[in-house]
Amino acid sequence: MKVHRVLTTLTALVFLITAFVSIPACAQDDQAAATAEPAAATETAAATEETAAPPAEASTAVLESDEARESYVIGLQLGESIKKSGLEVDTAALFVAIEDALKGRAPALTQEEMMATMQALQGKMQKQQEKMQKQQEKMMQEMQSESEDNLKKAEEFLAKNAGEPNVMKTDSGLQYMVMKQGEGEKPVAASKVRVHYKGTLLDGTEFDSSYKRGEPAEFQVGGVIKGWQEALQLMSVGSQYKLFIPPDLAYGPQPRPGIPGNSLLIFEVELIEIVASAPETEQGVLIQ
C-alpha cells in the first residue's frame, strides 16, 4: 500500500525536523513549567479566561476509509513538526514532492542539488536554534532580575507596613488587618472552607477575584499557599481580613500566570463558611 511505503520516508523527515527543534522546544517546555498554573484549577482566574485562545478552525478533510485516516495522521504529524520548527515552507512544492515520491517520479532536483539544499536548511535551522536559545537565556535573566527586584520591594513594603495602624504581624512574617471580625468557628487545616477573595500585586494589579467570577471558592485550608493556611486559621466565620503575604509564604521566586517571581501578594478575604473537614486536597486556583 502506498501509504505504508511512504511512511518510513515521512517519518525520517519528521525526525530530521524535530531534531533541529529539540533543544529550543525543551527550553520552551521548561519555561512553560515555570509559568504553569499553580494547580489543575476547578476555578480558573478571570485573567486566564480573558487570554484564552480562540477555537481552531475546523478541518475540511473527508476521511471515509482507513487509508484516508492513515494518510491524514501522517500529514498531520509532518505539518505539526514543520510548524514547530518555525520553518516557512512552500506548501505547493511540499505536496508535489510527496506526490512525486508516492508515484515514483524522478525528483525535480539532482542528488547534488538536494544535498546542497539540505545543508543550507541545516545551517538555517542551526541559526534559528541559536537565536531561540539566546531569547530563552535573555528571558530567564530578565525574570531573575525582576524576581530580585520584587523581593527587595516586598521587604521594603513589609518593613513600612508593619508600623501602620491596625496592622498585625505573626511570627512567620504574615501581616494582616481585621476589616470585620466574625463570631463563628475557626477552621483547621483539614477544614474545607468557602471564601470570597480578591488578590492584587503590590502595584495594585488584580490577578484573581472570586467576586468577578460571581461565586465563592471552596478548598481545603491545608491545600493552599502557606500565607492563606495561617490566615484562615486565625479567622472566624464571618470575618473579613486584608492579608499582606510575603513571597516566602506565597509562591517565592517561582513565577505564576499573572504573578511574577517573589511577588508580595495582597488579598481581601471573606470567610463565609466552614463546609466540612476533608482529608483530600481540593484543587483550587491558590493551591500550591
SULLINHU-V670274 format. One line per field, one symbol per residue. phi: phi as a letter, one per 30 degrees, with the letter a starting at -180 (. if undefined). Layout:
BEGIN
phi->???
END
This chain:
BEGIN
phi->.eddddeddddddeddddddcdddddddddddddcdeeadddbcddddddcddddddddcdcccbddddddddddddddddddddidcbddddddddddeddciddedcdedddddddddddddddddddddddddddddddddddddddddddddddddddcdeidcbcddjdcabddacdbddcdceddcbcbcabcbdddjddcaaddddiadcbadedcceeddedddddccejdbcccbcdedccchdddbeibdehddccbcbbddacdacbddcdccdcdd
END
